[in-house]
């Protein structure tokens, strides 16, 4: 029983840290890309994309990727049940973002591998918190 409580707490805090860890650079990076029109990235990165400038990718990064993670983190702090839904949406959003980004620029870096891993970790933590894993029964965030 104590093992379950400690494991649940570890997973909860891991989920919160991953959400916050990814929200800040997504919002900050998106703002930097928006302000500098690409942060020094070549316009060739947009060649096979539907975008003609870095404005829309920056806004998507700020609002969708960073915003969803910030929302999930805030709801986790408040221990709202909807935090798990928004954490899952944010994790999936990160995976879609990274997959799309690496496809469009036809390359990858260690940062993309890191963010893909943290998006995956976020989804795994949500599944564990939902009780999908039989070894950790479902317990509401609020008691």
C-alpha positions in Angstrom: 0.0 0.0 0.0 2.8 2.5 0.9 4.5 1.4 -2.4 1.4 2.4 -4.3 1.2 5.8 -2.6 4.9 6.5 -3.2 4.8 5.3 -6.8 1.6 7.4 -7.5 3.3 10.5 -6.0 6.4 9.9 -8.1 4.4 9.6 -11.3 2.3 12.6 -10.5 5.4 14.8 -9.8 7.1 13.4 -12.9 4.0 14.4 -15.0 4.0 17.8 -13.5 7.8 18.3 -14.1 7.6 17.1 -17.7 4.6 19.4 -18.4 6.4 22.4 -17.0 9.8 21.5 -18.5 8.3 21.4 -22.0 5.9 24.4 -21.6 8.6 27.0 -20.9 10.9 26.3 -23.8 7.9 25.9 -26.2 6.5 29.3 -25.3 9.9 31.0 -25.1 11.1 29.4 -28.3 7.9 30.2 -30.1 8.2 33.9 -29.0 11.9 34.0 -30.1 11.0 32.5 -33.5 8.1 34.9 -33.9 10.2 38.0 -33.0 13.2 37.0 -35.1 11.3 35.5 -38.0 12.8 32.1 -37.7 15.6 32.5 -35.1 18.2 32.2 -37.8 16.7 29.0 -39.4 16.9 29.0 -43.2 13.6 29.7 -45.1 14.3 26.4 -46.9 12.9 24.6 -43.8 9.5 25.9 -44.9 9.9 24.7 -48.5 7.7 21.6 -48.3 5.4 23.1 -45.6 2.2 25.0 -46.1 3.8 28.0 -44.5 5.5 30.9 -46.2 7.0 32.4 -43.0 7.8 31.3 -39.5 4.8 33.2 -38.0 2.3 30.3 -38.0 4.7 27.6 -36.8 5.8 30.0 -34.0 2.1 30.6 -33.0 1.4 26.9 -33.1 4.5 26.3 -30.9 3.4 29.0 -28.4 -0.3 28.3 -28.2 -0.7 24.6 -29.0 2.5 23.0 -27.8 3.4 25.4 -24.9 -0.1 26.5 -24.0 -1.5 23.0 -23.7 1.4 22.0 -21.5 1.1 25.1 -19.3 -2.7 24.3 -19.0 -2.0 20.7 -18.1 0.7 21.8 -15.5 -1.7 24.3 -14.0 -4.5 21.8 -13.7 -2.1 19.3 -12.2 -1.1 21.8 -9.5 -4.8 22.4 -8.8 -5.3 18.6 -8.8 -8.2 18.8 -11.2 -9.3 15.5 -12.8 -9.3 17.2 -16.2 -5.5 17.6 -15.8 -5.0 14.0 -17.0 -7.0 14.6 -20.2 -5.1 17.8 -21.0 -1.8 16.1 -20.1 -2.6 13.4 -22.6 -3.6 15.9 -25.3 -0.4 17.9 -24.6 1.8 14.8 -24.8 0.2 13.7 -28.1 0.5 17.3 -29.4 4.2 17.2 -28.6 4.6 13.9 -30.5 2.7 15.3 -33.5 4.7 18.5 -33.4 8.1 16.7 -33.4 7.1 14.2 -36.0 5.8 16.9 -38.3 8.9 19.1 -37.7 11.4 16.4 -38.4 9.4 15.5 -41.6 9.2 19.0 -42.9 12.9 19.9 -42.2 14.0 16.5 -43.3 16.3 16.1 -40.3 16.5 15.9 -36.6 18.6 16.9 -33.6 19.1 15.7 -30.1 16.6 18.3 -28.9 13.9 16.7 -31.0 14.7 13.3 -29.7 14.6 14.7 -26.1 11.2 16.4 -26.7 9.8 13.3 -28.4 10.9 11.2 -25.4 9.3 13.7 -22.9 6.1 13.7 -24.9 6.1 9.9 -24.7 6.9 10.0 -21.0 4.0 12.3 -20.4 1.6 9.9 -22.1 3.0 6.9 -20.1 2.5 8.9 -16.9 -1.1 9.7 -17.8 -1.8 6.1 -18.6 -0.3 5.0 -15.3 -2.3 7.7 -13.4 -5.5 6.5 -15.1 -5.0 3.0 -13.9 -4.5 1.6 -17.3 -1.5 -0.3 -15.9 -2.8 -3.0 -13.7 0.0 -2.5 -11.2 -1.2 1.0 -10.3 -5.0 1.2 -9.6 -6.8 4.4 -10.5 -7.2 6.9 -7.7 -8.7 10.4 -8.2 -6.3 13.3 -8.1 -8.4 14.9 -5.4 -9.5 13.1 -2.3 
